[in-house]
């Protein structure tokens, strides 16, 4: 990302609030169950949130053949102790608000933010066995390629090869921008998905990678950042 860790933190706070507003309608969106401070030996101090995502219109059509649309609800727990973050869609049978059709499904996202160009190795401290099964994907926020999720969750109509911030003078992001940009930082995301369902588990896992959703959010952080530069971090909105 073409910004410092502090700038990213401010932009992240803003875009979480903004995206929650944009994707919440009368029947769908994000429902916040719990929002409080926490302290953890591994992550330190931060904010814990417990949310429910109502995703009826945002799931692939083939998935609705296994469960009614109104049952496609996911519960997320998130621990935000920037620059470390962890979020997960917990095993649904552990919670009251859940999807009874997929009780063994689990998705976890662990994020480490570092002021580097993406060259750090094994920032999540994985074992040799875990490293052997890990697949690495590089997400370029300047990429204009579109996939299934581009049309499903929306896409930022911003061409970063032409975009330039009036406030900072940064941009445009041309090929190889990561090596030339200063400041620069990287969000390392470890996505773990467990969908032990015979016949369509693998397909479900692939659909839930949501790489484009992450890409869209990071693009929006870059654009919204210039609106938030110089403002105090409103941590209670995380």
N, C-alpha and C positions, 0 to 999 in steps of 0.2 A: 504494500500500500504506500502511496506517495505522501506520507505524513509521519509525524513522530508518534510515539506511544501515547503521550498526553493528548494530542489532537485526536487520535483514534478513539480514545476513551470518551471524550466529549461527543464525538460524532456517533459513537455506538449508543450512548445514552439517548441521544435525540432520535436516532432512527428506530430504536426499539419502540419508543412511544409513537412515532409517526406511522410505522408499519402496523402497529396494533390498531390504530385508528382507521387506516385505509382498508384493512382486511376484516373489519368487524361490521356486520350489517345486522338487520333485525333477527335473522335466523342463523347466521354463521359468524365465526370470528373467534376471538380470544377472551376467555373468561378467567379472571384472576381470583384464585381461591385464597392464596396466602402471599404476603409480601413483608419480609422482616429481615433484620440484620442477623448475621451469624458469625461465629468464630470457630475455625477449624485448624487442627494441628498441621495439616498438609497444605491447605489453601490460604490460611490466615483469616483476616477479617474481610467480610464482604456482605452481599445481600442475597438472600434466598427467596425464590419465588416458586409458587406452585400454580400452574396454569392448566386450563383445559382448552384444547383446540377443537372447534367444530368445523370439520373439513368436507362436508357433504359434496360440494361441487368441485372440490380440488383433488379428487382421487381418480385414478384411471377407471374407465367404464368397466373393464373386465373385473375389477375388484368388487364392484357392486353386485356381481353375480353370486358372490359368496356371502354377502351380508347386506342387509337393507341400508340404504343411504343414511338414514337417520341414526344408525348405530355406529357410524364411522367417526368416533370421538377418541381423541388421544389426550392423555394427561402427561404434562411435562413438569419435572422438577429441575431447577437451575440454581447453581451456586456461582455467583459472580464475584470473584475476588481478584479483579484485574491487577496484573496482566494474566492471571490464570482464571479459567472459567470451566465449569463442567455442567452439562445439561443432559437430561435423559428422559426418555419415555419409558417409565418403569414398567415392570411386569404388571399387567393391568389387573390381575386378580388381587393385588395388594391394595387396591384403592376402590373407593365407592363409585366414583365417576369413572367409568371405563368402558371398553368395548368387549362385551362378553364373547364375541365371536373369535377373538384372537388372544386368549389369555396368556399364551407363552411368548408372545412377541415382545422384544425388547430392543430399544435403540438408545445408544449412549454417545454423546459428543463431548470430548474433552479438548479444550483449546488452550494453547500457550502462545502468548504474543511476545515477540522479540524484535529489537531494533536491528534487524539484519536483512539480507537480501534473499533469504530462503535457503541458505547453505548449511544451516545447522542440522546435525545428524541425531536422530533418535531423541528428540526433545522430551518425549513422553516416557522415556526409560523403559522401553519394551524389552522383554526377554528374547533370547535367541529364537525360541519357538514362535513367539509372536511376530518377530521380524520376518521369519521365513514365510509367513502367510499374509503379511501386510502388502497391500497394493498402494502405490504412491501416485497421486494425481496432482498436477500443478494447475491452479486456477488463475488465469490471467484476467484481471478486471477490465483490461482494455480490449479483450476479445469481443467480436461482434457476432460470433457463431450462435445459432439458436437451435434448441432441441425441444423435446416434448414439453418440458417444464416451462420453457419460455412462453408458450402459448397458454399454459394452464394457470400459472401463478402470476404471469405478467413479466415484462422485461423493461429495463431502463432504456428509454429512447435517447441515449447519449452516446455520441461517437467520441471516445476519449482520444482518438488520434487528431481531433480538432478542438477538443475542449481545453480551455485555459482559464484558471481561476483569476478573477479580477483582483481579489484581495491579496493573494500570495504570489501571483505570477507563475505558479506551477502549471506544467502542461505545455503542449499536448503530450499524451503518452504514446510515443511512437515505438516501433519494434525495438526491443532491448532496453526499454525505459528503466527496468529494475536495476540495471548496472550503472545507470547514469543519475538516477534520482537521489536527491539529498534534501530533507531527510527521507528515510524509507524504513518500513517495518513489515513483518510477516506474521500472519495468523496461522499457526500450525494446528490443524484440526484432526483429531483422531476419532473416526466414526466407526463404531462397533454395532453391528446389527445381527440379531438372532431371531430368525423366523422359521422355527422347526416344524414346518407344515409340508407334508408330502404332496407333491404335484405342482405346487405353486410357490413354495417358500423362497426359492432362488429368485423368481420373478418379482416377488414382493420386496425382497432385499434390494434388488436393482432399482426398483421404482422409488424406493425411499432414500436413496442416496442424496437426492435433492441438491446436486452440485449447482444447478443453475439458480436455485433459491438462495444459496450462500453467495453466489456471484452477484445476484441482483442486490442483495442486502449490502455487500461491500461497495458496489457502485454507488448506491444511494448514500452511504456514509461519506464517500468522497465528495459528492455534490452538496449534501446538506452541511458538510463541515464548514464551508465558507459562510453559511448563515449563522453558525454557532461560534466562530472564532472569537476569542476574547471573552466569552461568557463563562461564568462559574459552572463547574460540573454539578448538575442537579442529581445527586446520587440516589435520591429517594425515588426517582423515576425509572431506575434500571429495572 
